[in-house]
Amino acid sequence: MKKLLPLLTRPTRYLGSEWGTVHKDPASVKAHIALGFPDLYEIGMSYLGQKILYEIVNKNPDFYAERAYVPCEETAGIMREHGELLCTMESDTPLKDIDAVGVSLTHELCYTNVLYMLDLAGIPLKTADRGEDCPLIIAGGGACFNAEPMADFFDIMMLGDGEESIIRVLETIADCKEKNLCRADKLTALSKLPGIYIPSFFDPENPGDFCVEKAIVDDLNPIDFPKDQVLPYGNVIHDRLTLEIARGCTRGCRFCQAGIIYRPVRERTPEILNKTLMQGLEETGYEETSLLSLSTGDYSALDAFFAKSFDHCAAEQISISLPSLRVGSLSEPIMERIATIRRTGATLAPEAGSQRLRDVINKGITEQGLLDHSRMLFENGWQSIKLYFMIGLPTETFEDLDAILDLCLKVRDIAGPHVKLMQISAAISPFVPKPQTPFQWERQISLEEINERLDYLRANFSKYKRIKLKFHIPRMSFLEGIFSRGDRRLGPVIQKAYERGALFSSWKDHLDLAPYLEAMEEEGLTSEEFLAERPVENRLPWDHLSCGVSKKFLLTERDRGFKGKVTGDCRYEECRNCGVCEFDGRKSLLKVQAAEKDIRPKMVFTQRDQANKDVQPFVQKEKPNMGLKGSHFRIWYTKTGTTAYLSQLDLQPVFERAIRRAKLPLTFSQGFHPMPRISFGRALPVAVESQAEWMNVMFRTELTDEEVVEKLNKQMPIGIVMIKADKLSLAHKQSQPQIEDFLLSFNGDNEETAQRVAKWREFMESEEYIISHKSKKGFKEKNARPCLSSYEELGNNKIKMTFNWTDLYISPTKIIAAVCPGTTLLDYSLIKTDQRFE
């Protein structure tokens, strides 16, 4: 697949040479797995689960994990045109030739993308059609707690935590390979592992007492967290060091699937987190970190940990992000600290406008608490607040919709006159009654009802200033509801929708309901039967997949919800005996796991406020002067192999993070958004190699050229090598070389190459050669001939050329395309050999 890189519009998605990647000889390991993500590279590289499994597997010398992502449709068309199969990122091995392909099912709208990935890999879509030479196709992720609609396509599904399960699976695969067992025997062996569900072993028409329990890691502290992560090329969605501080949530929101399936709560200690954070920032060079859990503000030692890590991050221009915050969970000392380094928008999730409906869903926050939290945000300098709400919740009335507007107005009005750019946004999402939750039996409102309620909110919001309405696309929620609550009858629907072109359905500009609805009609199915209310006495399609929470508990919470009763957080209040843990002598429903694990909440403190006694009031320390100018260098480097496909925009974060990892003190600009003092020479065309690129870098202290080159060379991705560093004056602007030497090498047969070389002779002998040159103002006719100052044929289809860009610059690849029409970078290679002033 890598041989097609010159033809691809975003080749950085497929390079596999990023800093932090692991490269092993596939023939030297006992089991080889591709960790696939059913979306584009930019999405998949933001997924923490893949990073965790990648590091765990590759630390074991017997196993090898590579990555694979779904290509865009344009790339898929090029692959099919050239007969290329989807391959792994690192070794370019076709997916069909390895032992297993693991696919992350993070949501239901990626289902057709899974088939797309298998199709491009040359792997039969259905497990029933796969032969002995096919890899095992494995699903993991939250959607596996009802992945029955995908049962026809997966050989294996992994329920629960994957850190231990992935190694057990690979050990079993390796053992089966050694014993030369058939595919059926491999599945039988795997079915005996905790958390492993083999869909073909389950008959939905005769379920009996068949049940698969989730796998669980009972303590996160001994599990190594990935610090030496793969650093992505290009602009990914969440390009930062994500630190999982805790797993699980027991707040008990009755709509929240994650809060149920990831129980019990397990927290990492502040000591381990601080060590992991410092090592992670040192290893990666990231300029931002995010503290992640289902409810970050509920981490019992948040104040102590944040106080310990804040000063280091602030001193190094590293911003800290705290997503998933509940109202009232962010203490004033933390808010004061964040305000000194990051005051972008804040996000709060009341979920419902009225207190009555918040009690129904067990949100556990009050209106006064929300207003107090908002006031504190405004007082600390925040200008905008986004409020998340759901519509279509059980028992919702139009009075509850009115309460959404009323709450937004109250938040707006407490801001005060000092908040000049204040903006309140209400983000609306339709409620989906997810499996494994107390509301799993409830109906999901129809598309017509969703649109009716949105129209009602739009009309009401339009009358007011400084409040804005945003909403999740109703068609997505509609489709999500069908597949999250579906059964195996939807398998043919997914396949037919894929064959009709349904792809990237979680992207608003790609979502098309027609293929799905047409397929459902052909299968004799309607959306209503999947979105309708379910009788509580009926068997549900996911009842054989256990997350450890009992149906009795879910029904009790459902009943309490309809009575408006609030259930407290069982970490700090009464245990409601949900079934997962063994707290106070109770028996866990996870019987297989409980026999060998201690399944209880693992928290740093028994109450969140116990941490506060260790936290001193915030005193803003004097920040180091990041704008100091101590030394200035022009650093020369090579850019060869796969790094030739990095654009100029891609290089900026690559070098900035390399400099951070090398512990070289970058100089930053001044102002609200300090930027590193790094500048580059003329952009090299993508896919063109170079032995002589340069960048100018300013440091805060006096450094030697040998020190800079040596330290940076230890931190660069494959293909970039620092050659030398020339000392410059401390002035920001520096002159740029205008003379560049290139070596052009043609591929192909002798006759074809001879014709191309002849065209270059004609070009060289001409006095004028007009080509169409695209500029910001459109196409212009330019004379390219003066750009080429010398030309020499070296034999073996090679031409040495010297360009002078003093009066005009045109990309060398555009000149080549004009001189030799119809050629692409598959027909030739181009490398810059030198650049100079004269």
C-alpha positions in Angstrom: 0.0 0.0 0.0 2.9 2.4 0.7 3.9 2.4 -2.9 0.8 4.4 -3.6 1.8 7.2 -1.2 2.7 9.6 -4.0 -0.8 9.5 -5.4 -2.6 10.1 -2.1 -3.9 13.5 -1.1 -3.2 13.0 2.7 -0.3 10.5 2.7 0.5 11.2 6.3 -2.5 9.1 7.3 -0.7 6.0 6.1 3.1 6.4 6.8 3.5 4.4 10.0 6.9 6.0 10.7 5.8 8.5 13.4 8.0 9.0 16.5 7.1 6.3 19.1 6.1 3.6 16.6 7.2 0.1 17.2 8.8 -1.9 14.4 9.4 -5.7 14.7 10.0 -8.5 12.3 6.5 -10.1 12.0 8.2 -13.4 11.4 9.9 -13.3 14.7 6.8 -13.1 16.9 4.3 -15.7 18.0 1.2 -13.7 17.4 0.6 -10.6 15.2 -2.4 -8.3 15.6 -3.6 -5.2 13.8 -5.4 -2.7 16.1 -7.9 -1.3 13.7 -10.1 1.8 14.1 -13.1 2.2 11.8 -12.6 5.8 11.0 -10.0 8.1 9.6 -6.5 8.4 11.0 -7.3 11.8 12.6 -10.1 10.2 14.6 -8.4 6.9 15.5 -5.2 8.6 16.7 -7.2 10.4 19.3 -8.5 7.2 20.8 -6.8 6.4 24.1 -7.9 2.7 24.1 -5.7 2.0 21.1 -2.7 3.7 22.6 -3.0 1.6 25.8 -3.3 -1.7 24.0 -0.5 -0.8 21.5 2.0 -0.3 24.3 0.9 -3.3 26.4 1.2 -5.7 23.4 4.4 -4.4 22.1 6.2 -4.6 25.5 5.8 -8.3 25.1 8.6 -9.7 22.9 6.4 -12.5 21.7 3.7 -10.3 20.3 3.4 -7.5 17.7 0.6 -4.9 17.5 0.4 -2.5 14.5 -2.3 0.1 13.7 -4.8 0.3 10.8 -7.3 2.9 10.0 -10.1 3.4 7.4 -8.9 5.3 4.4 -11.0 8.1 2.8 -13.1 7.1 -0.2 -10.7 8.8 -2.6 -7.8 6.7 -1.3 -9.9 3.6 -1.4 -10.7 4.3 -5.1 -6.9 4.6 -5.8 -6.3 1.3 -3.9 -8.9 -0.5 -5.9 -7.7 0.9 -9.2 -4.1 -0.4 -8.5 -5.2 -3.7 -6.9 -3.8 -2.8 -3.4 -5.2 -4.2 -0.2 -5.5 -2.4 3.2 -2.3 -2.9 5.2 -0.9 -2.3 8.6 0.7 1.1 9.2 4.1 0.0 10.5 5.2 -2.9 8.4 2.8 -2.5 5.4 1.5 -6.1 5.9 -1.9 -6.8 4.3 -4.5 -7.3 7.1 -5.5 -10.6 5.6 -2.1 -12.0 6.3 -1.9 -11.5 10.0 -3.3 -13.5 13.0 -6.0 -11.1 14.2 -7.6 -7.8 13.4 -8.9 -6.0 16.5 -11.6 -3.3 15.8 -12.7 -0.7 18.3 -16.4 -0.3 18.4 -16.8 3.0 20.2 -20.2 3.8 18.8 -22.9 2.3 16.6 -22.6 4.6 13.6 -19.2 3.1 12.6 -20.8 -0.3 11.7 -20.7 0.1 7.9 -17.1 1.4 8.2 -16.1 -2.0 9.7 -17.4 -3.8 6.6 -15.6 -1.2 4.5 -12.3 -2.0 6.3 -12.7 -5.7 5.9 -13.7 -5.3 2.2 -10.6 -3.2 1.5 -8.5 -5.8 3.2 -9.8 -8.6 1.1 -11.3 -10.4 4.1 -14.8 -12.0 3.8 -17.3 -9.8 5.5 -19.1 -12.7 7.4 -17.5 -15.0 9.9 -19.3 -17.9 8.3 -17.5 -17.3 5.0 -13.9 -17.1 6.4 -11.5 -19.9 5.8 -8.6 -21.3 7.8 -6.2 -18.7 6.3 -8.3 -15.7 7.4 -7.4 -13.7 10.5 -9.6 -13.7 13.5 -11.8 -10.5 13.5 -12.2 -9.2 17.1 -14.4 -6.4 18.4 -13.8 -4.4 21.6 -15.2 -1.2 23.1 -18.3 0.0 24.8 -20.7 -0.9 21.9 -19.9 -4.6 22.4 -22.4 -4.7 25.3 -24.9 -4.9 22.6 -23.2 -5.6 19.3 -25.7 -8.2 18.2 -26.4 -6.3 15.0 -22.7 -7.0 14.2 -22.7 -10.6 15.3 -22.5 -12.0 11.7 -19.2 -10.1 11.0 -17.1 -10.7 14.2 -15.5 -13.9 15.2 -14.8 -12.6 18.7 -16.0 -9.8 21.0 -14.1 -8.7 24.0 -16.3 -7.3 26.8 -14.9 -5.0 29.5 -11.3 -3.9 30.2 -8.8 -4.9 27.6 -5.4 -4.5 29.3 -5.2 -8.1 30.5 -7.7 -9.6 28.0 -5.6 -8.7 25.0 -2.5 -10.6 26.3 -4.6 -13.6 27.2 -6.1 -13.6 23.7 -2.7 -13.4 22.0 -1.3 -16.1 24.3 -4.2 -18.4 23.3 -3.8 -17.6 19.6 0.0 -18.3 19.8 -0.7 -21.6 21.6 -3.3 -22.6 19.0 -0.9 -21.8 16.1 1.8 -23.9 17.7 -0.6 -26.8 18.0 -1.8 -26.2 14.4 -5.5 -26.1 15.6 -8.3 -25.3 13.2 -10.3 -22.1 13.3 -13.2 -23.7 15.2 -10.9 -25.1 17.9 -9.2 -21.6 18.2 -12.6 -20.1 18.9 -13.4 -22.8 21.4 -10.1 -22.1 23.3 -10.7 -18.4 23.2 -14.3 -18.8 24.5 -13.0 -20.0 27.8 -11.2 -16.7 28.6 -12.9 -14.1 30.8 -14.8 -11.4 28.8 -14.6 -13.3 25.5 -17.9 -13.7 23.6 -18.0 -15.8 20.4 -21.2 -14.7 18.7 -21.4 -17.9 16.5 -21.7 -19.9 19.8 -24.9 -18.2 20.8 -28.3 -18.9 19.5 -30.7 -16.0 20.1 -33.7 -18.2 19.5 -32.6 -20.6 22.3 -30.6 -18.5 24.7 -30.9 -20.8 27.7 -28.6 -19.7 30.5 -25.8 -18.6 28.2 -24.0 -15.6 29.7 -20.7 -13.9 29.1 -19.3 -11.7 31.9 -17.1 -8.7 31.2 -13.4 -8.8 32.0 -12.2 -6.3 34.6 -9.0 -4.8 35.8 -9.6 -4.5 39.6 -6.7 -2.0 40.2 -5.4 0.5 37.7 -2.2 1.3 39.6 -0.1 -1.7 38.6 -1.1 -1.3 34.9 1.5 0.7 33.0 0.0 3.7 31.3 1.4 4.6 27.8 3.9 7.3 28.3 6.0 6.7 25.1 3.1 7.2 22.8 3.0 7.4 19.0 3.0 11.1 18.1 0.7 11.6 15.1 1.5 13.4 11.9 -0.9 16.0 10.8 -3.8 17.6 12.7 -5.7 15.0 14.7 -8.8 15.6 16.7 -7.3 15.4 20.2 -3.6 16.0 19.8 -2.4 15.9 23.4 -1.2 13.7 26.2 -4.3 12.2 27.6 -4.0 10.9 31.2 -6.7 8.5 32.5 -6.9 9.4 36.2 -9.8 7.1 37.0 -12.1 4.6 35.4 -15.8 4.1 36.2 -18.5 6.4 37.7 -21.1 5.7 40.3 -23.0 9.0 40.1 -25.8 6.9 38.7 -27.2 9.0 35.9 -30.0 6.8 34.7 -29.4 7.6 31.0 -25.6 6.9 31.1 -24.4 3.6 29.6 -20.7 4.3 30.4 -21.6 4.9 34.1 -23.0 1.4 34.3 -20.7 -0.7 32.2 -17.4 0.7 33.6 -18.3 0.1 37.3 -16.7 0.0 39.9 -14.7 3.2 40.3 -10.9 2.7 40.2 -8.6 5.7 40.8 -4.9 6.0 40.2 -2.9 7.4 43.0 -1.6 11.0 42.7 2.0 9.8 43.1 1.6 7.4 40.1 -0.3 10.0 38.1 2.3 12.7 38.7 5.1 10.4 37.7 3.2 9.3 34.6 2.5 12.9 33.7 6.1 14.0 34.0 7.4 11.0 32.1 4.7 11.3 29.5 5.4 15.0 28.8 9.1 14.3 28.7 8.8 11.4 26.3 6.2 13.0 24.0 7.0 16.7 24.0 3.2 17.5 24.0 2.2 21.1 24.8 -1.2 20.1 26.2 -2.4 17.4 28.6 -5.9 16.3 29.4 -7.0 14.6 32.7 -9.6 12.1 31.7 -12.3 10.0 33.4 -16.1 9.7 33.1 -16.3 12.5 35.8 -12.9 14.1 36.2 -14.1 16.4 39.0 -15.1 13.4 41.1 -11.5 12.1 41.3 -11.0 12.2 45.1 -7.5 13.6 45.0 -7.9 16.1 42.2 -7.0 19.2 44.2 -3.8 17.6 45.5 -2.7 16.2 42.1 -3.6 19.3 40.2 -1.7 21.5 42.6 1.4 19.3 42.3 1.4 19.3 38.5 0.2 22.8 37.8 3.4 24.8 38.3 5.5 22.4 36.1 3.0 22.7 33.3 2.6 26.5 33.6 6.4 27.0 33.5 6.7 24.9 30.3 3.8 26.5 28.4 1.8 23.3 28.8 -2.0 23.7 29.0 -4.1 21.5 31.2 -7.6 20.4 30.0 -10.2 19.0 32.4 -13.1 17.5 30.4 -16.1 15.7 31.8 -16.6 18.1 34.7 -19.8 18.0 36.8 -21.3 21.1 38.2 -19.8 21.8 41.6 -16.9 19.4 41.2 -14.3 22.0 40.3 -12.9 23.6 43.4 -12.1 27.3 43.5 -8.3 26.8 43.9 -8.2 24.7 40.7 -10.4 27.2 38.8 -8.0 30.0 39.8 -5.1 28.1 38.6 -6.7 27.2 35.2 -7.7 30.8 34.8 -4.0 31.8 34.7 -3.1 29.6 31.7 -6.4 28.7 29.9 -9.6 30.6 29.7 -11.4 29.3 26.7 -15.0 28.1 26.9 -16.3 26.1 29.8 -18.7 23.2 29.4 -21.4 22.1 31.9 -24.0 19.4 31.5 -27.3 19.9 33.4 -28.9 17.5 30.9 -32.4 18.8 31.7 -33.8 22.3 32.3 -36.1 21.6 35.2 -35.2 20.2 38.6 -38.0 17.7 38.3 -36.5 16.2 35.2 -33.0 16.3 36.6 -34.3 14.2 39.5 -35.9 11.8 37.1 -32.6 11.1 35.4 -30.7 11.3 38.7 -28.4 14.0 37.5 -27.7 15.0 41.1 -27.2 18.8 40.6 -29.4 21.7 41.5 -30.1 24.9 39.7 -28.5 26.9 42.4 -25.4 24.7 42.2 -25.2 25.3 38.4 -25.6 29.1 38.9 -22.9 29.2 41.6 -20.5 27.3 39.4 -21.2 29.6 36.4 -20.7 32.7 38.6 -17.3 31.4 39.7 -16.3 30.8 36.1 -17.3 34.3 35.1 -15.5 35.8 38.1 -12.3 34.0 37.1 -12.4 35.4 33.6 -14.3 32.9 31.5 -16.3 34.5 28.7 -18.5 31.7 27.4 -20.3 28.6 28.8 -21.8 25.7 26.9 -24.6 23.9 28.5 -25.5 20.3 27.4 -29.1 19.2 27.4 -31.1 16.2 26.2 -34.5 16.2 24.7 -36.9 13.2 24.6 -36.1 12.1 28.2 -38.7 9.9 29.9 -41.6 12.0 31.3 -40.4 15.2 29.4 -43.1 17.8 28.8 -43.0 21.1 26.9 -42.6 22.8 30.3 -39.3 21.0 30.6 -38.3 22.5 27.3 -39.2 26.0 28.5 -37.0 25.3 31.5 -34.0 24.9 29.2 -34.4 28.4 27.9 -35.1 29.7 31.4 -31.9 28.1 32.8 -29.8 29.6 30.0 -31.1 33.0 30.6 -30.3 32.7 34.4 -26.8 31.7 33.6 -26.5 34.6 31.1 -27.8 37.1 33.6 -25.4 36.3 36.5 -22.4 37.1 34.3 -22.4 40.8 35.2 -21.4 43.8 33.0 -17.6 43.0 33.2 -18.1 40.0 30.9 -17.9 41.8 27.6 -17.8 38.9 25.1 -20.2 36.6 27.0 -21.9 33.9 25.1 -24.2 31.1 26.4 -24.7 28.1 24.1 -27.3 25.4 24.6 -26.2 22.1 22.9 -29.2 19.8 22.4 -29.0 16.0 21.9 -31.9 13.6 21.5 -32.0 11.0 24.2 -31.1 7.4 23.2 -32.2 4.8 25.7 -29.0 2.7 25.8 -28.7 -0.9 26.7 -27.5 -1.8 30.2 -29.1 1.4 31.7 -32.2 1.9 33.9 -33.9 3.5 30.9 -33.1 0.7 28.5 -36.8 -0.3 28.3 -38.1 3.2 27.4 -39.1 4.4 23.9 -37.0 6.8 21.9 -39.0 9.7 20.4 -39.4 9.7 16.6 -37.7 11.9 14.1 -40.9 13.9 13.8 -41.0 14.5 17.5 -37.4 15.4 17.7 -37.8 18.0 14.9 -41.0 19.4 16.5 -39.2 20.0 19.8 -36.2 21.5 18.1 -38.4 23.9 16.2 -40.1 24.8 19.5 -36.7 25.6 21.1 -35.5 27.5 18.0 -38.5 29.8 18.1 -38.1 30.5 21.8 -34.3 31.0 21.7 -34.5 33.4 18.7 -36.0 36.1 20.9 -32.9 36.6 23.1 -29.4 37.9 22.7 -26.2 36.2 23.8 -27.7 32.8 23.9 -27.3 30.4 21.1 -28.9 27.0 20.2 -26.9 24.1 18.8 -28.1 20.6 18.3 -26.9 17.1 17.5 -28.2 15.9 14.1 -31.5 14.2 14.7 -30.9 11.6 12.0 -27.8 10.4 13.8 -29.6 9.8 17.0 -32.4 8.1 15.1 -29.9 5.6 13.6 -27.9 5.3 16.8 -31.1 4.3 18.6 -31.9 1.6 16.1 -28.5 -0.1 16.2 -27.8 0.3 19.9 -31.2 -1.4 20.7 -31.2 -3.9 17.8 -30.6 -7.6 17.3 -29.2 -9.9 14.7 -31.9 -9.1 12.2 -30.0 -5.9 11.6 -26.9 -7.7 10.2 -28.3 -7.9 6.7 -29.4 -4.3 6.9 -25.9 -3.1 7.8 -24.4 -5.1 4.9 -27.0 -3.9 2.4 -26.6 -0.3 3.5 -22.8 -0.6 3.1 -23.3 -2.1 -0.4 -25.5 1.0 -1.2 -22.7 3.3 -0.2 -23.4 4.1 3.5 -20.1 5.1 4.9 -18.8 7.5 7.6 -22.3 7.8 9.0 -21.1 9.7 12.1 -19.9 12.5 9.9 -22.8 15.0 9.3 -21.7 15.6 5.7 -21.8 11.8 4.9 -24.8 10.6 6.8 -27.5 9.3 4.5 -30.5 7.5 6.0 -31.8 6.2 2.6 -29.6 3.2 2.3 -30.4 2.1 5.8 -34.2 2.6 5.5 -34.3 0.9 2.1 -32.4 -2.1 3.5 -34.7 -2.3 6.5 -37.8 -2.3 4.2 -36.3 -5.1 2.2 -35.8 -7.1 5.4 -39.3 -6.5 6.5 -38.2 -4.3 9.5 -39.3 -0.9 10.7 -37.5 1.6 12.9 -40.5 1.7 15.3 -40.0 -1.8 16.5 -36.4 -1.0 17.6 -37.2 2.5 19.1 -40.4 1.4 20.8 -40.9 0.9 24.6 -39.9 -2.7 25.7 -42.0 -4.6 28.2 -39.9 -5.2 31.3 -40.7 -8.9 31.4 -39.4 -9.5 27.8 -35.9 -10.8 27.1 -33.7 -8.1 25.6 -31.2 -8.7 22.8 -28.3 -8.0 25.1 -29.4 -9.9 28.2 -26.7 -12.6 27.7 -23.9 -10.0 27.9 -23.2 -9.1 31.5 -21.5 -5.9 32.8 -22.1 -7.1 36.3 -25.0 -4.8 37.1 -28.2 -6.8 37.8 -31.5 -6.3 36.0 -33.1 -6.0 39.5 -31.0 -2.9 40.2 -31.8 -1.3 36.8 -35.5 -1.9 37.3 -35.3 -0.4 40.8 -33.5 2.7 39.5 -36.1 3.0 36.7 -38.9 2.9 39.3 -37.1 5.5 41.5 -36.7 7.7 38.4 -40.4 7.8 37.6 -41.1 8.6 41.3 -38.5 11.5 41.1 -36.3 9.9 43.8 -32.6 10.8 43.7 -30.0 8.0 44.3 -26.8 9.2 45.9 -23.2 8.3 44.7 -22.5 4.9 46.3 -18.9 5.8 46.8 -19.8 8.2 49.5 -23.4 7.3 50.4 -25.5 4.1 50.8 -24.6 1.1 48.7 -27.5 0.1 46.4 -26.2 -3.4 45.7 -25.9 -2.9 41.9 -24.2 -6.3 41.7 -20.8 -5.4 40.3 -18.6 -5.2 43.4 -18.0 -7.1 46.7 -18.4 -4.1 49.0 -19.2 -4.9 52.6 -19.3 -8.7 52.0 -21.7 -8.6 49.0 -21.2 -11.2 46.2 -20.3 -9.9 42.7 -22.3 -11.1 39.7 -19.0 -11.2 37.9 -18.5 -14.7 39.4 -15.6 -15.8 37.2 -13.6 -12.6 37.8 -14.5 -12.4 41.5 -12.9 -15.7 42.1 -9.4 -14.2 41.4 -9.9 -10.5 41.8 -10.8 -7.9 44.5 -13.7 -6.2 42.8 -14.4 -3.1 44.9 -14.1 0.6 44.5 -10.5 1.7 44.7 -10.3 5.3 45.7 -7.5 7.5 47.0 -9.7 9.1 49.6 -13.1 8.0 51.0 -14.4 11.6 50.5 -13.3 14.1 47.9 -12.8 16.9 50.4 -10.1 14.9 52.3 -7.7 16.0 49.6 -8.2 19.7 50.2 -6.3 19.8 53.5 -3.1 19.2 51.5 -3.8 22.0 49.1 -2.6 25.5 49.8 -4.5 28.5 48.5 -3.3 29.5 45.0 -0.6 32.0 44.9 0.4 32.9 41.4 4.1 32.4 41.0 6.2 34.6 38.8 6.5 32.8 35.5 9.9 32.4 33.8 10.5 34.7 30.9 9.9 32.5 28.0 10.7 35.3 25.5 14.4 35.4 26.3 16.8 35.3 23.3 20.0 33.4 24.1 21.0 31.8 20.9 19.7 31.5 17.3 20.5 28.6 14.9 19.8 27.6 11.3 19.5 23.8 11.6 20.1 21.8 8.5 18.4 18.4 8.2 17.5 15.6 5.8 13.9 14.7 5.0 13.9 11.3 3.3 11.8 8.1 3.2 8.3 8.4 4.5 9.0 11.8 6.1 9.1 13.2 2.6 5.3 13.1 2.7 5.2 15.5 5.7 3.9 18.9 4.7 5.3 22.2 6.1 2.3 22.3 8.5 3.0 18.8 9.7 6.6 19.6 10.5 5.9 22.4 12.9 4.5 20.2 15.8 7.1 17.5 14.9 10.0 19.8 15.6 8.4 21.6 18.5 7.8 18.3 20.3 11.3 17.0 19.4 12.8 20.2 20.9 10.7 19.7 24.1 11.8 16.1 24.4 15.4 17.1 23.9 15.0 19.6 26.8 16.2 22.5 24.7 14.8 25.8 26.1 12.7 27.2 23.2 12.0 30.9 23.0 8.3 31.9 22.8 6.6 34.9 21.4 4.8 37.2 23.9 1.0 37.7 24.2 -2.1 35.6 25.0 -1.1 32.7 22.8 2.7 32.3 23.0 4.2 30.6 19.9 7.6 29.0 19.7 10.2 31.0 17.7 10.6 28.5 14.9 10.6 29.4 11.2 11.1 27.2 8.1 12.5 27.7 4.7 10.6 27.4 1.5 8.1 24.6 1.6 9.3 21.4 0.0 6.7 19.7 -2.3 5.1 16.7 -0.6 6.7 13.4 -1.6 9.9 15.1 -2.6 12.9 14.1 -0.6 15.7 16.4 0.5 19.2 16.2 1.8 19.4 19.9 2.6 16.3 21.4 4.4 16.6 24.0 7.2 14.7 25.7 9.9 15.6 28.7 12.2 15.2 28.1 15.9 15.7 30.5 18.8 16.6 29.3 22.3 16.4 31.1 25.7 20.0 30.2 26.6 23.4 30.1 25.0 23.9 26.7 23.3 26.6 25.1 21.1 25.8 23.9 17.6 27.1 20.4 18.5 24.8 20.2 21.5 21.7 21.2 19.5 22.4 18.6 16.7 23.2 15.8 19.1 20.2 16.2 21.3 17.7 16.7 18.4 19.0 13.6 16.5 17.9 11.4 19.4 14.3 12.6 19.1 13.5 12.7 15.4 11.2 10.3 13.5 12.7 7.9 10.9 13.9 9.9 7.9 14.8 13.2 9.5 18.5 13.6 10.5 20.0 16.8 11.8 23.2 17.5 9.8 24.6 20.8 11.2 23.5 24.0 13.0 24.8 27.4 11.8 24.8 30.2 14.4 22.7 33.2 13.4 22.3 36.7 14.9 19.4 37.2 17.4 17.4 39.1 14.8 14.1 37.4 14.0 14.3 37.8 10.2 17.0 36.0 8.3 17.9 35.7 4.6 16.8 32.7 2.6 18.8 30.7 0.0 17.5 31.0 -3.5 19.6 28.4 -5.4 18.5 24.8 -5.1 19.9 21.6 -6.7 17.7 18.6 -7.5 18.3 15.1 -8.8 15.5 13.8 -11.1 15.3 10.0 -11.7 12.8 8.5 -14.1 11.2 5.1 -13.7 9.8 3.0 -16.5 11.1 1.4 -19.7 14.0 2.9 -21.7 11.8 4.2 -24.6 9.4 6.0 -22.3 12.2 7.5 -20.3 14.1 8.6 -23.4 11.0 10.5 -24.5 10.8 12.3 -21.1 14.5 13.2 -21.1 14.1 14.6 -24.7 11.3 16.8 -23.4 13.7 18.2 -20.8 16.3 19.0 -23.5 13.6 20.9 -25.4 12.8 22.8 -22.2 16.4 23.6 -21.6 17.0 24.8 -25.2 13.9 27.0 -25.3 14.0 30.7 -24.5 10.4 30.7 -23.1 8.3 28.0 -21.6 4.8 29.1 -20.4 3.0 27.1 -17.9 -0.3 27.7 -16.0 0.6 28.6 -12.4 -2.0 28.6 -9.7 -1.9 31.4 -7.2 -4.2 32.7 -4.5 -5.9 34.9 -7.1 -6.5 32.0 -9.6 -4.5 30.6 -12.5 -1.8 32.7 -14.1 0.5 32.1 -17.1 4.2 32.1 -16.1 7.4 31.7 -18.0 9.1 28.8 -16.1 12.3 28.7 -18.3 14.3 31.3 -16.3 13.9 29.2 -13.1 16.2 26.5 -14.5 19.7 27.8 -14.4 21.6 24.6 -15.3 20.9 21.1 -16.5 23.1 17.9 -16.7 22.2 14.4 -17.9 24.0 11.9 -15.7 22.9 8.6 -17.4 20.8 5.9 -15.8 17.7 8.1 -16.4 18.9 10.8 -14.1 19.1 14.5 -14.5 20.8 17.0 -12.3 19.0 20.4 -12.2 19.7 23.7 -10.6 16.9 26.2 -10.0 17.1 29.8 -9.2 14.1 31.2 -7.4 15.2 34.8 -7.0 12.6 36.2 -9.4 9.9 33.5 -9.4 9.1 30.3 -7.5 7.1 27.5 -9.1 7.0 24.1 -7.5 9.5 21.8 -9.2 6.8 19.0 -9.4 4.5 21.4 -11.3 7.3 22.2 -13.7 7.9 18.5 -14.2 4.2 17.9 -14.8 4.2 20.6 -17.4 7.3 19.4 -19.2 6.3 15.8 -19.1 2.5 15.7 -19.3 0.7 12.7 -17.7 3.6 11.8 -15.3 3.0 11.3 -11.6 5.3 10.7 -8.7 5.0 7.0 -9.5 6.9 7.7 -12.7 9.8 9.5 -11.2 11.6 10.4 -7.9 12.9 13.8 -7.0 15.4 14.7 -4.3 16.8 18.1 -3.3 20.6 17.7 -2.9 21.6 21.2 -1.9 20.4 24.8 -1.4 22.6 27.9 -1.1 22.8 31.6 -1.6 25.0 31.6 -4.8 
